[in-house]
Amino acid sequence: MNLFCKKTIIQLLSILFILVCASAQANQDSLLYRWVDKAGNVHYSDKVPPEDAGYRRDQINDQGVTVRTIERPKTPQEFAKERRLQKLRFQQKKLIEQQAARDRLLLFTFEDVTNSLGDKLAIIDTKLKIIKNSISQLNKQLKKQKKSAAQWEKNGRSVPQTVVFKISEIKNQINSYEASVKQHSEKREDLQKNYARDAQRYKKIVAHQHNKINAQKLLHASQNDDELSIATCTSNQECLKAWQLTKEYLINNPSGKKLITDSNLVMSTTAPANQNDIGVSAVLIKKTINQSTIFLDIHCKQTVVGQELCNSKDWKNWLYGFRTYVHSRLTISSSTKDKT
């Protein structure tokens, strides 16, 4: 190819580029903006006046098709709410990840835990037997010393200090052993309770293992209404009641899905299996020793259909009815206690 041909091709490409840019600019110039003001009036124009720049608007082409949507600027309150929601979801993710880690550990160690439970209980039972036997022997000694003291008093003589001291010493030993019995008995009871809880959780994990929520893959629906779906509690007793009310609320979720995670910090159903499915979860976020926040959330696939499902009226009503459900019942419960 000679130099003349090369120059000609370059010139033709340059002209073509200019024509394409001009065409794109012409198409851009032909677009109209459509927006609705606060009075409900619909406006069409190729330019948006400064006083209407705060409205959400659509760009429409010659065929009347929306090619782009420009959302209205967010208010400081909306930005503050968005930051709070991000913080809640970060805490939610952390709690769900911790629960998932505990579940994985339980899956791998449950058999060992089962095998070692019997040994631990046997050790405690042996200690209890030895201690109770010691208490029995001490009671015999105490009875003997009290009988001796009574004999001294019957003879009209003062009880010797050695006898008084011996009775006091035996009583202290008995009290110490009885405290040890209580401690070991409580430890035994805790072992059995914890094992029963782990066994129940283990069964749920195995039954629903293929549907377990993966904390890394949770897809959250946006919560853009005026309220976040949170409830607060200000005492241990109130938080226990609020968490139980949360469980009732989740069980009655619109999808009818059952809970597969039910711990003292996380409750959740399975994650959404497809774009027509939805998942729900709640986490208990402890702020202080007595004060906590319960955050309820819904999860959908990140598709148009999935997001429409999460933003549907039924689910929005359910989501934002949570706070009222919990707080109203806490108030009733508190009023009943005050009357009694």
ZADO-1210 file (C-alpha; in nm, 4 decimals, padded with zeros to 6 digits):
<atoms>
<atom x="00.0000" y="00.0000" z="00.0000" code="MET" pos="1"/>
<atom x="00.1508" y="00.3334" z="-00.1096" code="ASN" pos="2"/>
<atom x="00.1645" y="00.6501" z="00.0994" code="LEU" pos="3"/>
<atom x="-00.1270" y="00.8150" z="-00.0883" code="PHE" pos="4"/>
<atom x="-00.3609" y="00.5258" z="-00.0073" code="CYS" pos="5"/>
<atom x="-00.2647" y="00.5329" z="00.3588" code="LYS" pos="6"/>
<atom x="-00.3374" y="00.9064" z="00.3841" code="LYS" pos="7"/>
<atom x="-00.6719" y="00.8596" z="00.2087" code="THR" pos="8"/>
<atom x="-00.7785" y="00.5836" z="00.4529" code="ILE" pos="9"/>
<atom x="-00.6783" y="00.7941" z="00.7533" code="ILE" pos="10"/>
<atom x="-00.8802" y="01.0914" z="00.6203" code="GLN" pos="11"/>
<atom x="-01.1866" y="00.8710" z="00.5587" code="LEU" pos="12"/>
<atom x="-01.1657" y="00.7266" z="00.9126" code="LEU" pos="13"/>
<atom x="-01.1397" y="01.0759" z="01.0583" code="SER" pos="14"/>
<atom x="-01.4472" y="01.1901" z="00.8647" code="ILE" pos="15"/>
<atom x="-01.6374" y="00.8801" z="00.9773" code="LEU" pos="16"/>
<atom x="-01.5446" y="00.9462" z="01.3406" code="PHE" pos="17"/>
<atom x="-01.6653" y="01.3072" z="01.3156" code="ILE" pos="18"/>
<atom x="-01.9932" y="01.1933" z="01.1612" code="LEU" pos="19"/>
<atom x="-02.0492" y="00.9349" z="01.4382" code="VAL" pos="20"/>
<atom x="-01.9810" y="01.1936" z="01.7100" code="CYS" pos="21"/>
<atom x="-02.2113" y="01.4407" z="01.5393" code="ALA" pos="22"/>
<atom x="-02.4841" y="01.1772" z="01.5164" code="SER" pos="23"/>
<atom x="-02.4457" y="01.0877" z="01.8831" code="ALA" pos="24"/>
<atom x="-02.4607" y="01.4527" z="01.9803" code="GLN" pos="25"/>
<atom x="-02.7711" y="01.4984" z="01.7648" code="ALA" pos="26"/>
<atom x="-02.9366" y="01.2011" z="01.9364" code="ASN" pos="27"/>
<atom x="-02.8395" y="01.3419" z="02.2731" code="GLN" pos="28"/>
<atom x="-02.9822" y="01.6808" z="02.1815" code="ASP" pos="29"/>
<atom x="-03.3085" y="01.5191" z="02.0693" code="SER" pos="30"/>
<atom x="-03.3679" y="01.3619" z="02.4130" code="LEU" pos="31"/>
<atom x="-03.6344" y="01.5130" z="02.6357" code="LEU" pos="32"/>
<atom x="-03.6492" y="01.5232" z="03.0131" code="TYR" pos="33"/>
<atom x="-03.9677" y="01.4204" z="03.1880" code="ARG" pos="34"/>
<atom x="-04.0316" y="01.4969" z="03.5560" code="TRP" pos="35"/>
<atom x="-04.3164" y="01.5463" z="03.8005" code="VAL" pos="36"/>
<atom x="-04.3105" y="01.8390" z="04.0426" code="ASP" pos="37"/>
<atom x="-04.4387" y="01.8371" z="04.4024" code="LYS" pos="38"/>
<atom x="-04.7819" y="01.9541" z="04.2834" code="ALA" pos="39"/>
<atom x="-04.8106" y="01.6488" z="04.0586" code="GLY" pos="40"/>
<atom x="-04.7614" y="01.8406" z="03.7323" code="ASN" pos="41"/>
<atom x="-04.5777" y="01.6537" z="03.4541" code="VAL" pos="42"/>
<atom x="-04.3111" y="01.8504" z="03.2644" code="HIS" pos="43"/>
<atom x="-04.1300" y="01.7801" z="02.9347" code="TYR" pos="44"/>
<atom x="-03.8299" y="01.9818" z="02.8215" code="SER" pos="45"/>
<atom x="-03.4862" y="01.9468" z="02.6633" code="ASP" pos="46"/>
<atom x="-03.3456" y="02.1378" z="02.9625" code="LYS" pos="47"/>
<atom x="-03.4291" y="02.1224" z="03.3322" code="VAL" pos="48"/>
<atom x="-03.4698" y="02.4598" z="03.5049" code="PRO" pos="49"/>
<atom x="-03.2517" y="02.5062" z="03.8157" code="PRO" pos="50"/>
<atom x="-03.5589" y="02.5258" z="04.0416" code="GLU" pos="51"/>
<atom x="-03.6658" y="02.1749" z="03.9255" code="ASP" pos="52"/>
<atom x="-03.3216" y="02.0130" z="03.9490" code="ALA" pos="53"/>
<atom x="-03.4183" y="01.8426" z="04.2745" code="GLY" pos="54"/>
<atom x="-03.6813" y="01.6180" z="04.1121" code="TYR" pos="55"/>
<atom x="-03.6296" y="01.2668" z="03.9818" code="ARG" pos="56"/>
<atom x="-03.6386" y="01.2759" z="03.6001" code="ARG" pos="57"/>
<atom x="-03.6337" y="01.0451" z="03.2986" code="ASP" pos="58"/>
<atom x="-03.4584" y="01.0995" z="02.9670" code="GLN" pos="59"/>
<atom x="-03.6890" y="01.0027" z="02.6771" code="ILE" pos="60"/>
<atom x="-03.5921" y="00.9476" z="02.3124" code="ASN" pos="61"/>
<atom x="-03.7926" y="01.0249" z="01.9954" code="ASP" pos="62"/>
<atom x="-03.9922" y="00.7019" z="02.0342" code="GLN" pos="63"/>
<atom x="-04.0997" y="00.7927" z="02.3889" code="GLY" pos="64"/>
<atom x="-03.8781" y="00.5266" z="02.5457" code="VAL" pos="65"/>
<atom x="-03.6969" y="00.6053" z="02.8709" code="THR" pos="66"/>
<atom x="-03.3247" y="00.5643" z="02.8078" code="VAL" pos="67"/>
<atom x="-03.1966" y="00.6942" z="03.1403" code="ARG" pos="68"/>
<atom x="-03.3290" y="00.7829" z="03.4847" code="THR" pos="69"/>
<atom x="-03.1652" y="01.0476" z="03.6992" code="ILE" pos="70"/>
<atom x="-03.2535" y="01.0141" z="04.0670" code="GLU" pos="71"/>
<atom x="-03.3151" y="01.3215" z="04.2760" code="ARG" pos="72"/>
<atom x="-03.0316" y="01.4307" z="04.5092" code="PRO" pos="73"/>
<atom x="-03.0487" y="01.2709" z="04.8532" code="LYS" pos="74"/>
<atom x="-03.1208" y="01.4811" z="05.1600" code="THR" pos="75"/>
<atom x="-02.8800" y="01.4908" z="05.4569" code="PRO" pos="76"/>
<atom x="-03.1353" y="01.2843" z="05.6526" code="GLN" pos="77"/>
<atom x="-03.1389" y="01.0203" z="05.3774" code="GLU" pos="78"/>
<atom x="-02.7585" y="01.0086" z="05.3719" code="PHE" pos="79"/>
<atom x="-02.7550" y="00.9682" z="05.7524" code="ALA" pos="80"/>
<atom x="-03.0106" y="00.6875" z="05.7295" code="LYS" pos="81"/>
<atom x="-02.8124" y="00.5177" z="05.4538" code="GLU" pos="82"/>
<atom x="-02.4977" y="00.5267" z="05.6675" code="ARG" pos="83"/>
<atom x="-02.6880" y="00.3792" z="05.9606" code="ARG" pos="84"/>
<atom x="-02.8302" y="00.1035" z="05.7412" code="LEU" pos="85"/>
<atom x="-02.4805" y="00.0230" z="05.6136" code="GLN" pos="86"/>
<atom x="-02.3558" y="-00.0017" z="05.9731" code="LYS" pos="87"/>
<atom x="-02.6446" y="-00.2297" z="06.0716" code="LEU" pos="88"/>
<atom x="-02.5825" y="-00.4552" z="05.7748" code="ARG" pos="89"/>
<atom x="-02.2127" y="-00.4698" z="05.8518" code="PHE" pos="90"/>
<atom x="-02.2949" y="-00.5831" z="06.2056" code="GLN" pos="91"/>
<atom x="-02.5539" y="-00.8235" z="06.0662" code="GLN" pos="92"/>
<atom x="-02.2986" y="-00.9770" z="05.8305" code="LYS" pos="93"/>
<atom x="-02.0488" y="-01.0140" z="06.1130" code="LYS" pos="94"/>
<atom x="-02.2988" y="-01.1929" z="06.3390" code="LEU" pos="95"/>
<atom x="-02.4152" y="-01.4243" z="06.0591" code="ILE" pos="96"/>
<atom x="-02.0534" y="-01.5073" z="05.9737" code="GLU" pos="97"/>
<atom x="-01.9856" y="-01.5866" z="06.3402" code="GLN" pos="98"/>
<atom x="-02.2930" y="-01.8103" z="06.3500" code="GLN" pos="99"/>
<atom x="-02.1810" y="-01.9821" z="06.0285" code="ALA" pos="100"/>
<atom x="-01.8365" y="-02.0404" z="06.1810" code="ALA" pos="101"/>
<atom x="-01.9941" y="-02.1935" z="06.4933" code="ARG" pos="102"/>
<atom x="-02.2098" y="-02.4145" z="06.2711" code="ASP" pos="103"/>
<atom x="-01.9084" y="-02.5367" z="06.0750" code="ARG" pos="104"/>
<atom x="-01.7227" y="-02.6114" z="06.3986" code="LEU" pos="105"/>
<atom x="-02.0269" y="-02.7953" z="06.5344" code="LEU" pos="106"/>
<atom x="-02.0488" y="-03.0100" z="06.2200" code="LEU" pos="107"/>
<atom x="-01.6879" y="-03.1200" z="06.2570" code="PHE" pos="108"/>
<atom x="-01.6801" y="-03.1657" z="06.6354" code="THR" pos="109"/>
<atom x="-02.0285" y="-03.2840" z="06.7297" code="PHE" pos="110"/>
<atom x="-01.9338" y="-03.6514" z="06.7315" code="GLU" pos="111"/>
<atom x="-01.6364" y="-03.5803" z="06.9586" code="ASP" pos="112"/>
<atom x="-01.8563" y="-03.3637" z="07.1829" code="VAL" pos="113"/>
<atom x="-02.1069" y="-03.6494" z="07.2085" code="THR" pos="114"/>
<atom x="-01.8360" y="-03.8996" z="07.2988" code="ASN" pos="115"/>
<atom x="-01.6753" y="-03.6724" z="07.5581" code="SER" pos="116"/>
<atom x="-02.0023" y="-03.5712" z="07.7266" code="LEU" pos="117"/>
<atom x="-02.0362" y="-03.9066" z="07.9007" code="GLY" pos="118"/>
<atom x="-01.6783" y="-03.8860" z="08.0319" code="ASP" pos="119"/>
<atom x="-01.7298" y="-03.5318" z="08.1626" code="LYS" pos="120"/>
<atom x="-02.0554" y="-03.6250" z="08.3356" code="LEU" pos="121"/>
<atom x="-01.8939" y="-03.9349" z="08.4866" code="ALA" pos="122"/>
<atom x="-01.6086" y="-03.7256" z="08.6313" code="ILE" pos="123"/>
<atom x="-01.8530" y="-03.4774" z="08.7840" code="ILE" pos="124"/>
<atom x="-02.0671" y="-03.7597" z="08.9255" code="ASP" pos="125"/>
<atom x="-01.7582" y="-03.9151" z="09.0877" code="THR" pos="126"/>
<atom x="-01.6647" y="-03.5826" z="09.2476" code="LYS" pos="127"/>
<atom x="-02.0212" y="-03.5331" z="09.3696" code="LEU" pos="128"/>
<atom x="-02.0229" y="-03.8808" z="09.5228" code="LYS" pos="129"/>
<atom x="-01.6957" y="-03.8154" z="09.7091" code="ILE" pos="130"/>
<atom x="-01.8100" y="-03.4739" z="09.8339" code="ILE" pos="131"/>
<atom x="-02.1516" y="-03.5996" z="09.9462" code="LYS" pos="132"/>
<atom x="-01.9841" y="-03.8858" z="10.1291" code="ASN" pos="133"/>
<atom x="-01.7592" y="-03.6335" z="10.3052" code="SER" pos="134"/>
<atom x="-02.0653" y="-03.4291" z="10.4030" code="ILE" pos="135"/>
<atom x="-02.2257" y="-03.7411" z="10.5444" code="SER" pos="136"/>
<atom x="-01.9161" y="-03.8127" z="10.7573" code="GLN" pos="137"/>
<atom x="-01.8992" y="-03.4536" z="10.8757" code="LEU" pos="138"/>
<atom x="-02.2658" y="-03.4608" z="10.9759" code="ASN" pos="139"/>
<atom x="-02.1916" y="-03.7660" z="11.1917" code="LYS" pos="140"/>
<atom x="-01.9010" y="-03.5814" z="11.3564" code="GLN" pos="141"/>
<atom x="-02.1199" y="-03.2737" z="11.4050" code="LEU" pos="142"/>
<atom x="-02.3898" y="-03.4845" z="11.5689" code="LYS" pos="143"/>
<atom x="-02.1306" y="-03.6361" z="11.8011" code="LYS" pos="144"/>
<atom x="-01.9887" y="-03.2941" z="11.9002" code="GLN" pos="145"/>
<atom x="-02.3375" y="-03.1488" z="11.9587" code="LYS" pos="146"/>
<atom x="-02.4212" y="-03.4479" z="12.1784" code="LYS" pos="147"/>
<atom x="-02.1034" y="-03.3822" z="12.3765" code="SER" pos="148"/>
<atom x="-02.1923" y="-03.0145" z="12.4164" code="ALA" pos="149"/>
<atom x="-02.5419" y="-03.1052" z="12.5324" code="ALA" pos="150"/>
<atom x="-02.3960" y="-03.3409" z="12.7939" code="GLN" pos="151"/>
<atom x="-02.1741" y="-03.0648" z="12.9320" code="TRP" pos="152"/>
<atom x="-02.4732" y="-02.8317" z="12.9589" code="GLU" pos="153"/>
<atom x="-02.6850" y="-03.1096" z="13.1214" code="LYS" pos="154"/>
<atom x="-02.4205" y="-03.1461" z="13.3903" code="ASN" pos="155"/>
<atom x="-02.4417" y="-02.7718" z="13.4556" code="GLY" pos="156"/>
<atom x="-02.0988" y="-02.7001" z="13.3225" code="ARG" pos="157"/>
<atom x="-01.9795" y="-02.4665" z="13.0461" code="SER" pos="158"/>
<atom x="-01.9120" y="-02.6232" z="12.7094" code="VAL" pos="159"/>
<atom x="-01.5338" y="-02.6300" z="12.6544" code="PRO" pos="160"/>
<atom x="-01.4015" y="-02.3934" z="12.3891" code="GLN" pos="161"/>
<atom x="-01.2435" y="-02.6868" z="12.2074" code="THR" pos="162"/>
<atom x="-01.5888" y="-02.8390" z="12.1567" code="VAL" pos="163"/>
<atom x="-01.7392" y="-02.5035" z="12.0488" code="VAL" pos="164"/>
<atom x="-01.4524" y="-02.4511" z="11.8035" code="PHE" pos="165"/>
<atom x="-01.4859" y="-02.8056" z="11.6696" code="LYS" pos="166"/>
<atom x="-01.8612" y="-02.7603" z="11.6065" code="ILE" pos="167"/>
<atom x="-01.7970" y="-02.4307" z="11.4235" code="SER" pos="168"/>
<atom x="-01.5167" y="-02.5838" z="11.2166" code="GLU" pos="169"/>
<atom x="-01.7315" y="-02.8818" z="11.1117" code="ILE" pos="170"/>
<atom x="-02.0210" y="-02.6498" z="11.0120" code="LYS" pos="171"/>
<atom x="-01.7882" y="-02.4401" z="10.7977" code="ASN" pos="172"/>
<atom x="-01.6566" y="-02.7527" z="10.6251" code="GLN" pos="173"/>
<atom x="-02.0106" y="-02.8729" z="10.5580" code="ILE" pos="174"/>
<atom x="-02.1073" y="-02.5318" z="10.4112" code="ASN" pos="175"/>
<atom x="-01.7988" y="-02.5367" z="10.1905" code="SER" pos="176"/>
<atom x="-01.8746" y="-02.8878" z="10.0653" code="TYR" pos="177"/>
<atom x="-02.2416" y="-02.8009" z="10.0033" code="GLU" pos="178"/>
<atom x="-02.1326" y="-02.4999" z="09.7980" code="ALA" pos="179"/>
<atom x="-01.9064" y="-02.7330" z="09.5996" code="SER" pos="180"/>
<atom x="-02.1973" y="-02.9716" z="09.5430" code="VAL" pos="181"/>
<atom x="-02.4079" y="-02.6827" z="09.4100" code="LYS" pos="182"/>
<atom x="-02.1248" y="-02.5688" z="09.1819" code="GLN" pos="183"/>
<atom x="-02.0654" y="-02.9153" z="09.0353" code="HIS" pos="184"/>
<atom x="-02.4389" y="-02.9797" z="08.9968" code="SER" pos="185"/>
<atom x="-02.4829" y="-02.6524" z="08.8054" code="GLU" pos="186"/>
<atom x="-02.1852" y="-02.7400" z="08.5852" code="LYS" pos="187"/>
<atom x="-02.3420" y="-03.0795" z="08.5138" code="ARG" pos="188"/>
<atom x="-02.6750" y="-02.9164" z="08.4276" code="GLU" pos="189"/>
<atom x="-02.5033" y="-02.6622" z="08.1986" code="ASP" pos="190"/>
<atom x="-02.3214" y="-02.9406" z="08.0140" code="LEU" pos="191"/>
<atom x="-02.6481" y="-03.1201" z="07.9498" code="GLN" pos="192"/>
<atom x="-02.8302" y="-02.8021" z="07.8444" code="LYS" pos="193"/>
<atom x="-02.5521" y="-02.6974" z="07.6087" code="ASN" pos="194"/>
<atom x="-02.5373" y="-03.0443" z="07.4578" code="TYR" pos="195"/>
<atom x="-02.9155" y="-03.0503" z="07.4072" code="ALA" pos="196"/>
<atom x="-02.8970" y="-02.7102" z="07.2369" code="ARG" pos="197"/>
<atom x="-02.6047" y="-02.8183" z="07.0161" code="ASP" pos="198"/>
<atom x="-02.7800" y="-03.1436" z="06.9288" code="ALA" pos="199"/>
<atom x="-03.0908" y="-02.9574" z="06.8175" code="GLN" pos="200"/>
<atom x="-02.8832" y="-02.7141" z="06.6142" code="ARG" pos="201"/>
<atom x="-02.6797" y="-03.0003" z="06.4623" code="TYR" pos="202"/>
<atom x="-02.9978" y="-03.1699" z="06.3393" code="LYS" pos="203"/>
<atom x="-03.1130" y="-02.8461" z="06.1744" code="LYS" pos="204"/>
<atom x="-02.7765" y="-02.7913" z="06.0065" code="ILE" pos="205"/>
<atom x="-02.7680" y="-03.1424" z="05.8660" code="VAL" pos="206"/>
<atom x="-03.1316" y="-03.1238" z="05.7510" code="ALA" pos="207"/>
<atom x="-03.0871" y="-02.7883" z="05.5773" code="HIS" pos="208"/>
<atom x="-02.7168" y="-02.7908" z="05.4968" code="GLN" pos="209"/>
<atom x="-02.7667" y="-02.7399" z="05.1241" code="HIS" pos="210"/>
<atom x="-02.9809" y="-02.4326" z="05.1920" code="ASN" pos="211"/>
<atom x="-02.7774" y="-02.2673" z="05.4632" code="LYS" pos="212"/>
<atom x="-02.7363" y="-01.8926" z="05.4284" code="ILE" pos="213"/>
<atom x="-02.3865" y="-01.8036" z="05.3134" code="ASN" pos="214"/>
<atom x="-02.3077" y="-01.4710" z="05.4715" code="ALA" pos="215"/>
<atom x="-02.0828" y="-01.3745" z="05.1798" code="GLN" pos="216"/>
<atom x="-02.3679" y="-01.4120" z="04.9292" code="LYS" pos="217"/>
<atom x="-02.6563" y="-01.2415" z="05.1041" code="LEU" pos="218"/>
<atom x="-02.8273" y="-00.9939" z="04.8736" code="LEU" pos="219"/>
<atom x="-03.0055" y="-00.7198" z="05.0606" code="HIS" pos="220"/>
<atom x="-03.3134" y="-00.5330" z="04.9556" code="ALA" pos="221"/>
<atom x="-03.2904" y="-00.1569" z="04.9901" code="SER" pos="222"/>
<atom x="-03.4776" y="-00.0035" z="05.2793" code="GLN" pos="223"/>
<atom x="-03.5594" y="00.3464" z="05.1606" code="ASN" pos="224"/>
<atom x="-03.8725" y="00.4156" z="05.3646" code="ASP" pos="225"/>
<atom x="-03.8852" y="00.6559" z="05.6563" code="ASP" pos="226"/>
<atom x="-03.8145" y="00.3877" z="05.9151" code="GLU" pos="227"/>
<atom x="-03.5571" y="00.1147" z="05.9481" code="LEU" pos="228"/>
<atom x="-03.6912" y="-00.2197" z="06.0645" code="SER" pos="229"/>
<atom x="-03.5317" y="-00.2131" z="06.4087" code="ILE" pos="230"/>
<atom x="-03.6523" y="-00.2629" z="06.7640" code="ALA" pos="231"/>
<atom x="-03.4670" y="-00.1692" z="07.0821" code="THR" pos="232"/>
<atom x="-03.4620" y="-00.3083" z="07.4354" code="CYS" pos="233"/>
<atom x="-03.3086" y="-00.1702" z="07.7539" code="THR" pos="234"/>
<atom x="-03.2755" y="-00.4622" z="07.9963" code="SER" pos="235"/>
<atom x="-03.1793" y="-00.8275" z="07.9801" code="ASN" pos="236"/>
<atom x="-03.5342" y="-00.9383" z="08.0590" code="GLN" pos="237"/>
<atom x="-03.6841" y="-00.7004" z="07.8030" code="GLU" pos="238"/>
<atom x="-03.4321" y="-00.8109" z="07.5379" code="CYS" pos="239"/>
<atom x="-03.5181" y="-01.1776" z="07.5970" code="LEU" pos="240"/>
<atom x="-03.8863" y="-01.0939" z="07.5506" code="LYS" pos="241"/>
<atom x="-03.8143" y="-00.8804" z="07.2408" code="ALA" pos="242"/>
<atom x="-03.6069" y="-01.1618" z="07.0847" code="TRP" pos="243"/>
<atom x="-03.8919" y="-01.4070" z="07.1456" code="GLN" pos="244"/>
<atom x="-04.1355" y="-01.1632" z="06.9812" code="LEU" pos="245"/>
<atom x="-03.8938" y="-01.1325" z="06.6894" code="THR" pos="246"/>
<atom x="-03.8992" y="-01.5093" z="06.6480" code="LYS" pos="247"/>
<atom x="-04.2822" y="-01.5043" z="06.6436" code="GLU" pos="248"/>
<atom x="-04.2738" y="-01.2315" z="06.3780" code="TYR" pos="249"/>
<atom x="-04.0230" y="-01.4172" z="06.1584" code="LEU" pos="250"/>
<atom x="-04.2151" y="-01.7449" z="06.1823" code="ILE" pos="251"/>
<atom x="-04.5208" y="-01.5648" z="06.0422" code="ASN" pos="252"/>
<atom x="-04.3322" y="-01.4110" z="05.7466" code="ASN" pos="253"/>
<atom x="-04.5315" y="-01.3788" z="05.4189" code="PRO" pos="254"/>
<atom x="-04.3293" y="-01.6486" z="05.2405" code="SER" pos="255"/>
<atom x="-04.4094" y="-01.9078" z="05.5058" code="GLY" pos="256"/>
<atom x="-04.0454" y="-02.0208" z="05.5092" code="LYS" pos="257"/>
<atom x="-03.9191" y="-02.1932" z="05.8242" code="LYS" pos="258"/>
<atom x="-03.6247" y="-02.0785" z="06.0320" code="LEU" pos="259"/>
<atom x="-03.3058" y="-02.2784" z="05.9798" code="ILE" pos="260"/>
<atom x="-03.0948" y="-02.0651" z="06.2164" code="THR" pos="261"/>
<atom x="-03.2310" y="-01.9941" z="06.5635" code="ASP" pos="262"/>
<atom x="-02.9624" y="-01.8864" z="06.8096" code="SER" pos="263"/>
<atom x="-02.9495" y="-01.6181" z="07.0775" code="ASN" pos="264"/>
<atom x="-02.8020" y="-01.3685" z="06.8272" code="LEU" pos="265"/>
<atom x="-02.9140" y="-01.4759" z="06.4774" code="VAL" pos="266"/>
<atom x="-03.2400" y="-01.6038" z="06.3294" code="MET" pos="267"/>
<atom x="-03.2862" y="-01.6650" z="05.9566" code="SER" pos="268"/>
<atom x="-03.4581" y="-01.8660" z="05.6864" code="THR" pos="269"/>
<atom x="-03.2812" y="-02.0086" z="05.3817" code="THR" pos="270"/>
<atom x="-03.1360" y="-01.7601" z="05.1334" code="ALA" pos="271"/>
<atom x="-03.3404" y="-01.6824" z="04.8192" code="PRO" pos="272"/>
<atom x="-03.3075" y="-01.9752" z="04.5771" code="ALA" pos="273"/>
<atom x="-03.4202" y="-01.7772" z="04.2709" code="ASN" pos="274"/>
<atom x="-03.5474" y="-01.4337" z="04.1718" code="GLN" pos="275"/>
<atom x="-03.9003" y="-01.5224" z="04.2834" code="ASN" pos="276"/>
<atom x="-03.7822" y="-01.6309" z="04.6271" code="ASP" pos="277"/>
<atom x="-03.7047" y="-01.4250" z="04.9377" code="ILE" pos="278"/>
<atom x="-03.5191" y="-01.4788" z="05.2633" code="GLY" pos="279"/>
<atom x="-03.5569" y="-01.3093" z="05.6012" code="VAL" pos="280"/>
<atom x="-03.3218" y="-01.2675" z="05.8948" code="SER" pos="281"/>
<atom x="-03.2901" y="-01.0905" z="06.2284" code="ALA" pos="282"/>
<atom x="-02.9820" y="-01.0195" z="06.4386" code="VAL" pos="283"/>
<atom x="-02.9467" y="-00.9046" z="06.7998" code="LEU" pos="284"/>
<atom x="-02.6781" y="-00.6348" z="06.8169" code="ILE" pos="285"/>
<atom x="-02.5596" y="-00.5678" z="07.1723" code="LYS" pos="286"/>
<atom x="-02.4639" y="-00.2050" z="07.2382" code="LYS" pos="287"/>
<atom x="-02.4128" y="-00.2158" z="07.6161" code="THR" pos="288"/>
<atom x="-02.4548" y="-00.4787" z="07.8883" code="ILE" pos="289"/>
<atom x="-02.8310" y="-00.4186" z="07.9019" code="ASN" pos="290"/>
<atom x="-02.9172" y="-00.2325" z="07.5798" code="GLN" pos="291"/>
<atom x="-02.9509" y="-00.4023" z="07.2403" code="SER" pos="292"/>
<atom x="-03.0871" y="-00.3381" z="06.8915" code="THR" pos="293"/>
<atom x="-03.2738" y="-00.6010" z="06.6893" code="ILE" pos="294"/>
<atom x="-03.2387" y="-00.5526" z="06.3123" code="PHE" pos="295"/>
<atom x="-03.4823" y="-00.7253" z="06.0762" code="LEU" pos="296"/>
<atom x="-03.3884" y="-00.7570" z="05.7074" code="ASP" pos="297"/>
<atom x="-03.5126" y="-00.9197" z="05.3876" code="ILE" pos="298"/>
<atom x="-03.2972" y="-01.0714" z="05.1138" code="HIS" pos="299"/>
<atom x="-03.3655" y="-01.1041" z="04.7399" code="CYS" pos="300"/>
<atom x="-03.1716" y="-01.1918" z="04.4295" code="LYS" pos="301"/>
<atom x="-03.0027" y="-00.8914" z="04.2720" code="GLN" pos="302"/>
<atom x="-03.2212" y="-00.8891" z="03.9628" code="THR" pos="303"/>
<atom x="-03.5032" y="-00.6597" z="03.8511" code="VAL" pos="304"/>
<atom x="-03.7631" y="-00.9213" z="03.9463" code="VAL" pos="305"/>
<atom x="-03.5882" y="-00.9912" z="04.2772" code="GLY" pos="306"/>
<atom x="-03.5713" y="-00.6264" z="04.3757" code="GLN" pos="307"/>
<atom x="-03.9339" y="-00.5709" z="04.2739" code="GLU" pos="308"/>
<atom x="-04.0290" y="-00.8560" z="04.5080" code="LEU" pos="309"/>
<atom x="-03.8388" y="-00.7026" z="04.7997" code="CYS" pos="310"/>
<atom x="-03.9977" y="-00.3645" z="04.7289" code="ASN" pos="311"/>
<atom x="-04.3510" y="-00.5019" z="04.6920" code="SER" pos="312"/>
<atom x="-04.6238" y="-00.3577" z="04.9139" code="LYS" pos="313"/>
<atom x="-04.6808" y="-00.6786" z="05.1111" code="ASP" pos="314"/>
<atom x="-04.3155" y="-00.7217" z="05.2008" code="TRP" pos="315"/>
<atom x="-04.2662" y="-00.3528" z="05.2789" code="LYS" pos="316"/>
<atom x="-04.5687" y="-00.3571" z="05.5098" code="ASN" pos="317"/>
<atom x="-04.4359" y="-00.6689" z="05.6822" code="TRP" pos="318"/>
<atom x="-04.0865" y="-00.5260" z="05.7133" code="LEU" pos="319"/>
<atom x="-04.1922" y="-00.1971" z="05.8664" code="TYR" pos="320"/>
<atom x="-04.4607" y="-00.3487" z="06.0862" code="GLY" pos="321"/>
<atom x="-04.1857" y="-00.5183" z="06.2879" code="PHE" pos="322"/>
<atom x="-04.1045" y="-00.2282" z="06.5200" code="ARG" pos="323"/>
<atom x="-04.4714" y="-00.1737" z="06.6106" code="THR" pos="324"/>
<atom x="-04.5261" y="-00.5471" z="06.6662" code="TYR" pos="325"/>
<atom x="-04.2402" y="-00.5780" z="06.9143" code="VAL" pos="326"/>
<atom x="-04.2703" y="-00.2469" z="07.0971" code="HIS" pos="327"/>
<atom x="-04.6475" y="-00.2635" z="07.1380" code="SER" pos="328"/>
<atom x="-04.6245" y="-00.6069" z="07.2992" code="ARG" pos="329"/>
<atom x="-04.3352" y="-00.5008" z="07.5201" code="LEU" pos="330"/>
<atom x="-04.5477" y="-00.2084" z="07.6399" code="THR" pos="331"/>
<atom x="-04.8424" y="-00.4385" z="07.7165" code="ILE" pos="332"/>
<atom x="-04.6122" y="-00.6769" z="07.9023" code="SER" pos="333"/>
<atom x="-04.4626" y="-00.3892" z="08.1043" code="SER" pos="334"/>
<atom x="-04.8081" y="-00.2492" z="08.1911" code="SER" pos="335"/>
<atom x="-04.9256" y="-00.5899" z="08.3129" code="THR" pos="336"/>
<atom x="-04.6253" y="-00.6178" z="08.5458" code="LYS" pos="337"/>
<atom x="-04.6861" y="-00.2695" z="08.6857" code="ASP" pos="338"/>
<atom x="-05.0455" y="-00.3611" z="08.7760" code="LYS" pos="339"/>
<atom x="-04.9375" y="-00.6754" z="08.9559" code="THR" pos="340"/>
</atoms>
